[in-house]
């Protein structure tokens, strides 16, 4: 998803170990739920591998909104 206005923040989640890769999506979902002030602009999933290791990176681009005035 790409929205107009660009982004002013990025959070990158990475994992190389099998068990960590299995829960990476849940970590991203939890972070998003814990930061409702951020408007997501784009999410990119990248995979890289060599002979021994497989790495997954999930890059979450967002626009931080100012908290509502009280």
SETI-507873 format. One line per field, with one value per residue (C-alpha): x, y, z. Coordinates in nm, 4 decimals, padded with zeros to 6 digits. Example, Ala and Ser with C-alpha at 12.3 -4.5 7.8 and 13.67 -1.06 7.14 Angstrom:
<sites>
px: (01.2300,01.3670)
py: (-00.4500,-00.1060)
pz: (00.7800,00.7140)
</sites>
This chain:
<sites>
px: (00.0000,00.1459,-00.0174,00.0478,00.2585,00.5569,00.6863,00.8891,00.9670,01.0655,01.0776,01.2660,01.2052,01.4528,01.4994,01.7429,01.6644,01.3772,01.1804,01.2242,01.1047,00.7940,00.6852,00.8059,00.4581,00.3187,00.5948,00.5083,00.1364,00.2005,00.4198,00.1558,-00.1150,00.1048,00.1617,-00.1818,-00.0477,00.1498,-00.0184,00.1268,00.2369,00.4078,00.5283,00.8075,00.9065,01.2579,01.4114,01.7785,01.9639,02.3045,02.4149,02.3569,02.1194,01.7851,01.6924,01.3575,01.3177,00.9879,01.0250,00.7304,00.7222,00.4951,00.4031,00.4039,00.0981,00.1067,-00.0873,-00.4261,-00.4195,-00.5840)
py: (00.0000,00.3353,00.6594,01.0148,01.2339,01.0041,00.8795,01.0136,00.6883,00.3287,00.0211,-00.2852,-00.6346,-00.9109,-01.2795,-01.5469,-01.8363,-02.0683,-02.0144,-01.6352,-01.6289,-01.8183,-01.5421,-01.2375,-01.1528,-01.1553,-00.9177,-00.6765,-00.6989,-00.6327,-00.3304,-00.1842,-00.2353,-00.0705,00.2379,00.3505,00.7053,00.5927,00.5922,00.3078,00.4120,00.0979,-00.2464,-00.4240,-00.7865,-00.8844,-01.2314,-01.3117,-01.6401,-01.7955,-02.1579,-02.1665,-01.8890,-01.7465,-01.3972,-01.2230,-00.8501,-00.6673,-00.2911,-00.0860,00.2714,00.5111,00.8713,00.9609,01.1647,01.4113,01.2897,01.4551,01.7639,01.7149)
pz: (00.0000,-00.0984,00.0046,-00.1028,00.1209,00.1648,00.4960,00.7862,00.9647,00.8959,01.1180,00.9930,01.1301,01.0382,01.1101,00.9975,01.2317,01.1384,01.4607,01.4393,01.0779,01.1877,01.4269,01.2354,01.1064,01.4596,01.5724,01.2926,01.3689,01.7392,01.6655,01.4336,01.6984,01.9642,01.7457,01.6216,01.5832,01.2766,00.9372,00.7299,00.3835,00.2526,00.3607,00.1721,00.2316,00.1237,00.1225,00.0773,00.0966,00.0681,00.0986,00.4743,00.5781,00.4754,00.5889,00.5787,00.6300,00.6631,00.6224,00.7477,00.6189,00.8016,00.8555,01.2249,01.3124,01.5950,01.8983,01.9476,02.1692,02.5067)
</sites>
